[in-house]
Amino acid sequence: MAWNILMVLVAWLISSLCRSWAQPPCPDWAAERATHEISALQQQMAKWDEAYFLQGSSPVSDEIYDQMAQRLKSWKQCFLTNSSSSNSALEPTSPRNTLSHPVAHTGLNKLENEAAVRDWLKGKESVWIQPKIDGVAVTLHYQHGRLKSMISRGDGLIGQDWTKASASISAIPKKIPDDEAYTVLQGELFLKVTDHQQKRDGGINARSKVAGAMRLKFLSSETANQLEIFIWGYPDGPAEMPQRLNKLARLGFPLAEQYTHAVTDVVDVEKWREYWYQQPLPFVTDGIVLHMAQQPASVLWRPSPPGWAAAWKYPLKSSVTEVKDVQFSIGRSGRINAVLLLEPVTVDDKRVSRVSLGSVMRWQQWDVQPHDQVSVVLAGQGTPHLEKVIWRSPERVIVNAPDRGKYHSLSCWHYAPGCEQQFIARVVWMAQSLGITGVGEAFWRELAQSGELSDLDDVLALTEHRLVSRGMGINRAQRLSAAIERIKLVPSGAWLRALGMPSTLADCGWEYTGCKLSVTQNKQYRQIWQDKEWLGLMERLRLQGVAAFNPFSVSDLAADSQTPVVPNGSAVPVDER
């Protein structure tokens, strides 16, 4: 027995060292800023704690709260030499209503992935798995078989006295068939649900609902009947797990025996983890817990993660991360989209490092800036989506968006400072629309940056010889140059669409007369054919050999005309309405 205890303590020590090595990198902050950031987040956590524990409400989900608590802990460890090693910001306690735990609540170390689970299992014998139930941890303290107290976890050493509330919960035996001087059980007080599938239903804030119920001055019978308990800790209980589970069942706590299984390797662990993730269960779960059957005597337990138990949580449906920067992309039509660059984070097994917010107006509505903490989820087709701004940094870096008035459907026909993005987007759209394949955005951008692509019509000047001379393989150069020659024969409507003209207007082609357009479309058509950049492009394309533009000549346009001439000689009427 002594040897087993020694091995457990060694495993605990190694686990602690590994945790210290696995800490996320510390922010690059000066001491003053670190103090400011930690203080601000600590105040926010305190507000959430007050709402959660004292008012029974939940401003953020359990999942988000846990991640922010871990972030606060990490910052404290980075910058505060006297920071606590506790797992999270735990429940506030009132000195008037607290009790000391007869045995400390140890908490759980979190295993990040399959590899971490495999490492944790090495050298361990008699390992058992349970679902990690998402509820509120409590201690049940029995003396000579009678319930003396029920204590919330608190800080692991002292918690709230919930003994009075326990009297209303029928799932908690008031008397057990055990004559021991004292019996201590640790478990999870949870919300009973029907056919809950974790993968489908998520967390449903079950923990918050339990905590809120226990904070009520009066626990109604209806609420009490919704609560159940799962015992996962039996300090100083039977040494072997089967005997321990059997005795718990005899004491009136049968769930542990039903949901505890022996595992020998990571394959077994993955099997049960996936099974409980997808199967209907009577409780909400957020992962699995691995237990060694052998545990040290309870006098050695401490309010920190031990080496004899660990958790492997399910993929987060909503992950908190930091906004590193805000960037803006300008499309071919001049539309400006805001993109958040994120500290890489895993969401439901997918690595996410950026999320698009759409328009500048939508970004401004979100009011999100670098160093803010945001939650990210996966929308349809696995697309990252900004769920919520969780916390705004007290020292925000304000990013300004590009001038929206500078970009529109007739801007940036040339590769020039400030026009790089829109121009490249125009080239990409034109090439794709006209059937040029085998090259993408990176190719066109490289050409533009080297000075070989200043205008859209420069694409048509890319001969086989030029392509080979800049390093392209001869076969690929032949295919690309042949494709460029073919697009010179594409009809005018396809060309106009490829250049960004709306389809309804492009379908009119050169024949404006008889084309039915709305007032707005008529105005838009007129604006396009009054644009000197557009007209110049038409002329250059004609000179490059595009057959569709042969009827067109920019010389037909009078420099000061208010009614521009279209290629067939018809005047675009000016709408006077």
Backbone hydrogen bonds, N-H to C=O, Kabsch-Sander energy under -0.5 kcal/mol:
donor,donor_aa,acceptor,acceptor_aa,energy
5,I,1,M,-2.4
6,L,2,A,-2.3
7,M,3,W,-2.3
8,V,4,N,-2.2
9,L,5,I,-2.4
10,V,6,L,-2.2
11,A,7,M,-2.3
12,W,8,V,-2.3
13,L,9,L,-2.2
14,I,10,V,-2.5
15,S,11,A,-2.5
16,S,12,W,-2.2
17,L,13,L,-2.1
18,C,14,I,-2.4
19,R,15,S,-2.0
20,S,16,S,-1.8
21,W,17,L,-1.9
22,A,18,C,-1.7
23,Q,20,S,-0.8
29,W,27,P,-1.9
34,A,30,A,-2.6
35,T,31,A,-2.3
36,H,32,E,-2.0
37,E,33,R,-3.0
38,I,34,A,-2.7
39,S,35,T,-2.3
40,A,36,H,-2.3
41,L,37,E,-2.4
42,Q,38,I,-2.5
43,Q,39,S,-2.1
44,Q,40,A,-1.9
45,M,41,L,-2.7
46,A,42,Q,-2.1
47,K,43,Q,-1.8
48,W,44,Q,-2.2
49,D,45,M,-2.7
50,E,46,A,-2.4
51,A,47,K,-2.2
52,Y,48,W,-2.7
53,F,49,D,-3.3
54,L,49,D,-0.6
54,L,50,E,-1.7
55,Q,50,E,-1.1
55,Q,51,A,-0.5
57,S,51,A,-2.6
65,Y,61,S,-2.7
66,D,62,D,-2.5
67,Q,63,E,-1.5
68,M,64,I,-2.3
69,A,65,Y,-2.5
70,Q,66,D,-2.1
71,R,67,Q,-1.9
72,L,68,M,-2.3
73,K,69,A,-2.2
74,S,70,Q,-2.4
75,W,71,R,-2.4
76,K,72,L,-2.3
77,Q,73,K,-2.2
78,C,74,S,-1.6
79,F,75,W,-2.1
80,L,76,K,-3.0
81,T,79,F,-0.6
83,S,80,L,-1.5
90,L,88,S,-0.9
97,N,94,S,-2.2
98,T,95,P,-0.6
99,L,159,G,-2.5
101,H,157,L,-2.9
105,H,156,G,-2.1
106,T,104,A,-0.5
109,N,309,A,-0.7
111,L,311,A,-3.6
117,V,113,N,-2.0
118,R,114,E,-2.5
119,D,115,A,-2.3
120,W,116,A,-2.2
121,L,117,V,-2.0
122,K,118,R,-0.9
122,K,119,D,-0.6
124,K,121,L,-2.2
127,V,263,V,-0.7
128,W,291,H,-2.9
129,I,261,H,-3.1
130,Q,289,V,-2.2
132,K,287,G,-3.2
133,I,131,P,-1.1
134,D,284,V,-2.9
135,G,133,I,-1.2
136,V,189,L,-2.5
138,V,187,G,-2.4
139,T,151,I,-2.4
140,L,185,L,-3.2
141,H,139,T,-0.5
141,H,149,S,-2.6
142,Y,140,L,-0.6
142,Y,183,T,-3.0
143,Q,146,R,-2.8
144,H,180,E,-1.5
146,R,143,Q,-2.0
147,L,174,K,-2.5
148,K,141,H,-3.2
149,S,141,H,-1.5
151,I,139,T,-2.1
152,S,160,Q,-2.3
153,R,137,A,-1.7
155,D,158,I,-2.0
156,G,153,R,-2.4
159,G,99,L,-2.5
161,D,97,N,-2.0
162,W,150,M,-2.8
162,W,160,Q,-0.9
166,S,162,W,-1.9
167,A,163,T,-0.9
167,A,164,K,-0.8
168,S,165,A,-1.7
169,I,166,S,-1.1
170,S,168,S,-0.9
172,I,169,I,-1.6
176,I,145,G,-3.0
178,D,176,I,-2.5
183,T,142,Y,-2.5
185,L,140,L,-2.5
186,Q,233,G,-2.9
187,G,138,V,-2.2
188,E,230,F,-2.7
189,L,136,V,-3.1
189,L,187,G,-0.5
190,F,188,E,-0.6
190,F,228,E,-3.1
192,K,190,F,-0.5
192,K,226,Q,-3.3
193,V,282,P,-1.9
195,D,193,V,-0.5
196,H,281,L,-2.4
197,Q,195,D,-0.6
198,Q,196,H,-0.7
199,K,277,Y,-2.5
201,D,197,Q,-3.9
202,G,197,Q,-0.5
202,G,198,Q,-2.0
206,A,203,G,-2.0
209,K,205,N,-1.8
210,V,206,A,-1.9
211,A,207,R,-2.6
212,G,208,S,-2.8
213,A,209,K,-2.0
214,M,210,V,-2.3
215,R,211,A,-1.0
216,L,213,A,-1.2
220,S,218,F,-0.8
224,A,220,S,-2.8
225,N,221,S,-2.1
226,Q,223,T,-1.4
227,L,224,A,-1.5
228,E,190,F,-2.2
230,F,188,E,-1.9
232,W,186,Q,-1.5
232,W,230,F,-0.6
233,G,186,Q,-2.8
237,G,234,Y,-2.2
244,R,240,E,-2.2
245,L,241,M,-2.8
246,N,242,P,-2.3
247,K,243,Q,-2.2
248,L,244,R,-2.0
249,A,245,L,-2.1
250,R,246,N,-1.9
251,L,247,K,-1.9
252,G,248,L,-0.6
252,G,249,A,-1.1
253,F,248,L,-2.6
258,Q,254,P,-1.5
259,Y,255,L,-2.1
260,T,257,E,-0.6
261,H,129,I,-2.1
263,V,127,V,-2.5
269,V,265,D,-1.8
270,E,266,V,-2.7
271,K,267,V,-2.2
272,W,268,D,-2.2
273,R,269,V,-2.5
274,E,270,E,-2.5
275,Y,271,K,-2.2
276,W,272,W,-2.7
277,Y,273,R,-1.3
278,Q,274,E,-1.3
278,Q,275,Y,-0.6
279,Q,275,Y,-2.3
281,L,196,H,-1.8
286,D,132,K,-2.3
288,I,312,W,-2.1
289,V,130,Q,-2.9
290,L,310,A,-3.3
291,H,128,W,-2.9
292,M,308,W,-2.8
293,A,126,S,-2.5
300,L,297,A,-2.3
301,W,298,S,-1.5
304,S,302,R,-2.3
310,A,290,L,-1.8
311,A,109,N,-3.0
312,W,288,I,-2.4
314,Y,286,D,-1.9
319,S,376,V,-2.3
321,T,374,V,-2.6
323,V,372,D,-2.6
324,K,322,E,-0.6
324,K,341,L,-2.9
325,D,341,L,-1.5
327,Q,339,V,-2.9
329,S,337,N,-2.5
331,G,329,S,-0.6
331,G,335,R,-2.6
334,G,331,G,-1.8
337,N,329,S,-3.0
337,N,335,R,-0.5
338,A,358,G,-2.9
339,V,327,Q,-3.2
340,L,355,V,-3.0
341,L,325,D,-2.9
341,L,339,V,-0.5
342,L,340,L,-0.6
342,L,353,S,-3.2
343,E,322,E,-2.4
345,V,352,V,-2.3
347,V,345,V,-0.5
347,V,350,K,-3.2
348,D,316,L,-1.9
348,D,346,T,-0.5
350,K,347,V,-1.8
352,V,345,V,-3.2
355,V,340,L,-1.9
357,L,338,A,-3.0
358,G,338,A,-0.8
360,V,336,I,-0.8
363,W,359,S,-1.9
364,Q,360,V,-2.6
365,Q,361,M,-2.0
366,W,362,R,-2.0
367,D,363,W,-1.5
368,V,363,W,-0.8
371,H,323,V,-3.8
372,D,369,Q,-1.8
373,Q,391,W,-3.3
374,V,321,T,-2.7
374,V,372,D,-0.5
375,S,388,K,-2.8
376,V,319,S,-2.5
377,V,385,H,-2.6
379,A,377,V,-0.6
379,A,383,T,-3.5
382,G,379,A,-1.6
383,T,380,G,-1.3
385,H,377,V,-3.0
387,E,375,S,-2.6
387,E,385,H,-0.6
388,K,375,S,-1.2
390,I,373,Q,-1.6
390,I,388,K,-0.8
391,W,373,Q,-1.9
393,S,391,W,-0.5
397,V,370,P,-0.9
398,I,396,R,-0.6
399,V,397,V,-0.6
404,R,402,P,-0.6
406,K,403,D,-1.6
407,Y,404,R,-0.8
411,S,408,H,-1.6
415,Y,454,S,-2.3
416,A,414,H,-1.0
419,C,416,A,-2.7
423,F,419,C,-2.5
424,I,420,E,-2.2
425,A,421,Q,-2.3
426,R,422,Q,-2.1
427,V,423,F,-2.2
428,V,424,I,-2.7
429,W,425,A,-2.3
430,M,426,R,-2.7
431,A,427,V,-2.7
432,Q,428,V,-2.5
433,S,429,W,-2.7
434,L,430,M,-1.8
435,G,432,Q,-1.0
436,I,431,A,-2.9
437,T,435,G,-0.7
444,W,440,G,-1.8
445,R,441,E,-2.5
446,E,442,A,-2.2
447,L,443,F,-2.0
448,A,444,W,-2.2
449,Q,445,R,-2.7
450,S,446,E,-1.5
451,G,448,A,-1.3
452,E,447,L,-2.2
453,L,447,L,-0.7
456,L,413,W,-0.7
458,D,455,D,-1.5
459,V,456,L,-1.6
460,L,457,D,-1.1
461,A,458,D,-1.1
462,L,459,V,-1.5
463,T,461,A,-1.3
467,L,463,T,-2.3
468,V,464,E,-2.5
469,S,465,H,-2.3
470,R,466,R,-1.0
471,G,468,V,-1.9
472,M,467,L,-2.1
477,A,473,G,-2.9
478,Q,474,I,-2.3
479,R,475,N,-2.1
480,L,476,R,-2.4
481,S,477,A,-2.6
482,A,478,Q,-2.1
483,A,479,R,-2.0
484,I,480,L,-2.2
485,E,481,S,-1.9
486,R,482,A,-1.9
487,I,483,A,-1.7
488,K,484,I,-0.6
488,K,485,E,-0.8
489,L,486,R,-1.9
490,V,487,I,-1.4
495,W,491,P,-1.9
496,L,492,S,-3.0
497,R,493,G,-2.1
498,A,494,A,-2.2
499,L,495,W,-1.5
500,G,497,R,-1.5
501,M,496,L,-2.5
505,L,502,P,-0.6
506,A,502,P,-3.0
507,D,503,S,-2.6
508,C,505,L,-1.0
509,G,505,L,-0.6
509,G,506,A,-1.3
511,E,508,C,-1.5
512,Y,510,W,-1.3
515,C,512,Y,-2.2
516,K,514,G,-0.6
517,L,515,C,-0.8
522,N,518,S,-3.0
523,K,519,V,-2.1
524,Q,520,T,-2.4
525,Y,521,Q,-2.9
526,R,522,N,-2.2
527,Q,523,K,-2.4
528,I,524,Q,-2.2
529,W,525,Y,-1.9
530,Q,526,R,-0.6
530,Q,527,Q,-0.7
531,D,527,Q,-0.6
531,D,528,I,-1.2
532,K,530,Q,-0.5
535,L,531,D,-2.4
536,G,532,K,-2.6
537,L,533,E,-2.0
538,M,534,W,-2.2
539,E,535,L,-2.0
540,R,536,G,-2.2
541,L,537,L,-2.5
542,R,538,M,-2.1
543,L,539,E,-2.1
544,Q,540,R,-1.5
545,G,542,R,-1.4
546,V,541,L,-2.3
547,A,488,K,-2.4
547,A,545,G,-0.7
549,F,546,V,-1.4
550,N,547,A,-1.8
552,F,549,F,-1.2
556,D,553,S,-2.0
557,L,554,V,-1.8
558,A,556,D,-0.6
561,S,558,A,-1.8
566,V,570,S,-1.9
568,N,510,W,-0.6
569,G,566,V,-2.6
572,V,564,P,-1.7
575,D,573,P,-0.6
576,E,574,V,-0.5
